[in-house]
Amino acid sequence: MAYWVLKAILTPVLHLVYRVRVEGRDRVPRKGPVILAANHRSFLDSIFLPLVVGRRVTFVAKAEYFDDPKTAWFFRALGQIPIRREGGSAAEGALEAATEVLERGGVFAIYPEGTRTRDGYLHRGHTGVARLALATGAPIVPVGLVGTDECQPTDKKLPRLFRTLWIRFGTPLPIAHYGKRAQDRLVLRQVTDELMYEIRELSGYEYVDVYATKKRAEADAPEMVPGPAVLTRIAS
């Protein structure tokens, strides 16, 4: 109940202070399990994405967000599941939580890059999303988020208002022909690479075949300029 109440309150507010453009929303199945896999550019991604989907969307979020009672209610109301990221069991815990959501026929959202980009590029995806899809049979809908980092850059605590952002849903990835090969590393990498290609096409951001890490970004982050696809979409 809290999820829908918060959504009813936030949706008109965010549409008032941001220009939210949505494309391909009808590609999200209206019922049954589904995985939404998006690029990750801003803290606000986990707020914008659920607000444009007609179904309840669940994320796995850092447990630190839930440590403060003043903010914990907000993240729970957004449908986020807390999980500690320390140690090797964190990824397994995230997959178990996601599997439970999908087995109930729900919508689970995930960022294949694993963290927000800090250098502006779209990065190599982790294979957990492919493993999850092949193990549960849930379709993967690629999502391209454009301009959310302009609404709240990674290094800023407060959002910037009256910006324009795009949320583009792609066609579900055809993975049925892979069968239940969730332990085949080559298959997992192939599915993940296909997914990242679709996200690149939807978002227009330049792809680099390395994992996104804070350390790398601080070491060699270039000054980012939107690529031609992004500029074209902003102009249109």
N, C-alpha and C positions, 0 to 999 in steps of 0.2 A: 504493500500500500504506500509506504513512504517513497518508493521509487517513482510511482506515478504521480504522487502529489508534488514531489520536487520537480519532476519533468514538466508538469502543468504550469508550475510557477516560472521555471527558468526559460522555457521555450520562447514565450513572447518577449521576455526581457532581452534574451540574446539576439532575437531577431530585430529588436529595437536598436540595440547598440552595435550590431554587426550586420553586414550584408552577406548572408549565407546563401550560396548558390549550390543547389543539389542536382546531380545528374545521375540517371540510371537507378533511381531508388526502387523501381519495380523489379529489378534483378535480384533483390533480396527475397528469398522464399517467404511466403506468408505464414507457413507452419513447418514444423519439423526442425531437426537440428541443422545449424548452419554456423560456419566460421567466417567472421569478417576479419580479413588480414589487411592492415593498412600500414603505410609509411608513418614514421613518428617524428614530428618536428617541434611539438610544443606540449606543455603540460595540459593545455586546453583541449588537445585531441580527444582525451577520454571524456570530455564534457560535450563537445560538439557532435561527435559521432553518435552517441546514444539518442541525442535529441532529434535527430532527423530520421531515425528508424522507428517504425510503428510498433516494434516488439521490444520486450525487455532485453537489454544487452548487458552481459556480464564480462568484467575484466578481472585479471589477476593484477593486484597492485602491491607496491612495496609496503611491508607491514609498518614501516616508520610513519606512514600516513595515518595509521590507526592508533599510534601511541598516545597522541594528544586527544583527550576526551572532547575537547572543543571542536575538533575537526573530524573525529572518527565517525560521527553520525552522518556527516555529509558524504563521505566515501562509501559507507554502507548503503546509504540511500541511493547512491548512484549505481548500485549493483556490483561494487567491486569487492573482490575477495582478497583479504590480506595474506601475504606470504613472505617469509623471511628469505632473503637472497643469499645468505651466507651458507657456505658448504655445498657439497655435491648433491645433497638431497633436494635443494630448492627447485631445480628444474623438474624433478620427478613429482614434487608436490604440486607444482603448477599444472603439470599434465593431468594429474589425478583430479584436481579441482575442475579443470576444463572438461575432462571426460564425464564427470558427474553432471555438469550442466548440459552437455550434448546428449547424454543418455536420457535425460528428462525431456528432450526435444527442444532445448533452449538455444539461444543465440550467444555465442562466445566470441569476443573480439580480442585480437592479439596483434602485437607489433613484431613481425619477423626479424626486424633489425635488432631487437632486444633492448634498445635504449634510444633516447632522442638523439638525432643527429646534431653534432656540434660544429660541423664544418660545412653544412649545407647540402652535402651529397646524399644520395640514396645509397645505402650500403648493402653488402652481402647479407642474405637472410640466414637465420638459424633454421635447422631442419625440424624443430619441434612442431611447427604448424603442419608440416607434411605428415609427420608421424601421427599426430592427433587425427588428421583427416582420414588417413588410411586405416587406422585402428577402429574408428567409430563409423566410418562411411559418410560422415558429414561433408557436404560440399563446401568448398572454399570460395568465397566471393572476394576478389581483390578490391581494395579501396585506395584511391588516390586522394590525399589531403594536400591542398595547395593554399599557401598563404597563412596557415595557422601560426607559423613562427612570427609573422608580422603582427598578429594579435597579441602574442606573448612570447618574446624571444627567450631562449634557454637561460640567458644570464640576467633576466629581469624578473623581479618578484611580483610586479604589478602589471596587469594587462593593459594593452593599448586599445582604445575604443574606436569605433567607426571605421574599422578596416573591412576589406572584402576577402572572403575565403570561399574555396570550392571544395565540395565533397563529391567525388565521382565513384560510383559503384560500377564494377566491371562484370562481365559474364562469368558465372561460376566455372572454375577450372574443371576440365574433363579428366577425372582421375579414376573412374570406375574400372578402366582397363588394366590398372595396376593391381587390382585385387587387394588382398589383405597382406601386403608386403611392407608392413610398417617397420620391419627390422632390416630391410635391405638398404644399405647406406647409399648405394648408387641411385636407387629409386627415390629415396628421400631427397638427395641433392638435386636430382633432375626436377622433381616436383617443385622444390623450393626455388630453383633458378627460373622455372617457368612462371612461378608466382611473382617473383621480383621483376621479371620482364614486363608482366602485365601492370604491375604497380608503377613502373617507370613510364609506361605508355599513358597511364591515366593521370599521373602527376606532372610529367614533363621534366622532372628533376634528373640531373646527370647521375648515372650509376657508376660506382666504383666497387670492384670485386675484393673488398676487404671489410672486415667486421667493424662496426661502429664502436669506438671506445673513447672515453674522455681523455685518456692519456695521449692517444694518437692525435686527437683534435687539437689539444693544447700544443703539441709539438710542431705540427706542420699545417695548421688550418690556413687555407688561402682566403683571400677576400672573395666572397661569393657573389656572382652576378647571375640572375635567373637565366636559364637556357632559353633558346628560341621557342620551344614549345610552351614554356611558362609565360613568356612575354606575349606570345600570340593569344593565349587564353585570357590573360589579364586585359589585353587590348580589346578582346571581344566581349 
